[in-house]
Amino acid sequence: MAKKIEYYGTGRRKTSIAKVRVFPGSGKFEVNGLDVNAYFPMKTLVLDLKQPLDVLGAAEKYDVRADVKGGGYTGQAGAIRLGLARALLEAHEDRATLKANGLLTRNSRSKERKKYGLKKARKASQFSKR
């Protein structure tokens, strides 16, 4: 039995964590067992998470399977994008192209924690002089 070739990458964004596996194949893209277009409600998110494949021109070269949990659709799409870029890097794709397009940098922005005495992280109740 021949060994199956598989490349792996982990991506994180906001509170989402994605485990992405890339196989040589025909361009199938699955997220949590569903087709990527069925899982994500907006086409812009699908275009965003497929960006590493499009930049390298490898959309028809690999099959992608992603398991993602936590957060919302935007965070999940960002996590899959980073995980996909890292998996493609492991698959010996061009690092310089991925780096130049900013696909290997983790977007560390997340929601600021709520502080006591305030309504949200920075929003306070209206000041009353009298």
N, C-alpha and C positions, 0 to 999 in steps of 0.2 A: 504494500500500500504506500503510495507516494505521500510525502508530507505536504499538507496544505499551507500555502503561503498566505500569511496574514500580518498586517501592520496595525499597530495600536497607538492611540493618542487620547489623552484626557484633556478636556477643556472645562473652564469654569467662567461664569459671568453672573454677577449679582448673587442670587442664592441657587443658581442652577449648576448641576454637575453633569457632564456628558462623557460617556465612554464610547469612543468611536473606533470601529474596526474597518479596515480597508482591504479588499481582496482584488486581485486582477480579475477583470470581468468586462461587462458590457455597458455599465452605466446605471445600474439599479441603485436606488437610494431609499433606504428604509429608516424610519424613526420609530422606536418602540413597537416594532412589528408591523407598522402601517407604512404605506407609501408616503413620501415626504409631502406631496401635494394634498393628500387626505388629512395629514396630521396638522399642518400649519394652515390657518385660515387666510393668511395674506400672502400674495405672490412676492411682495418685496422681501419678506423674511426668507423665503425659499431662495431668491436670487442672492441674498446676503450670505446665507450659509453655504451656498455652492461656489462662492467666490474663489476659494483656493483652487478648486478644480478648473474653473474658467481661466484663471490667471496662468495656470500651467498648461492649459489646453489638453487636460487629461480627463475630461468629463466622460468620454466613452471608453476610457482605459481601465477604470476601476469601478467595482461595486462597493457601496458604503452601507454599513449597518451601524446605527447609533442608538444607544440606550441613554435616555436623559431623564433626570428627575429634579424636582424643586423649581421654584420660581414660576414665571409666566412665559408666554410665547417668545417675547423679545430676548429675555435672558437665556432661554433654552437655545434659541437660534444662534446667539453669540457664543454660547458654550460649545455647540456642535461645530461652529466655524473654526474655533481655536483648536479643538480636538482633531478635526479633519486636517488642518494645516500641519499639526504635529505628527499625525500618522503619515501624511505624504512625505514629510521630512525623513521619517524612518524608512520610507519606501525609496529612499535615495533620489528624491526629486530635487529640483534646483532651489537651494536655500536662499540665494541672493534675490531671486524673483519674489519669493514669499516674504522675505524681510523688507524689500523695497516697497511692497504694497501694504506693509503693516499688519500682516496676517499672523505673525509669530508673537506679537505683543499682547499680553493679557490686559483686558480692560478692567481695571481694578475698582471702578466707581460702583458704589453700592449705597443703599439707603442709610442715611445717618440715623443714629439711635435717638429715641425720644428722651427728653430730659424732664425730670420731675418739676412740677410747678408750671409747665408749659403745655400747650395743646398738642403740638407736634415737636419736631426737633428744635425749631427756632421760633415758631409762632407762639406769641404770648397773647393773653386776653387783653382787650382794649383798656388803655390807661384812663382812669377817671380821676380828675383833680378833686372833685367834691363828692 
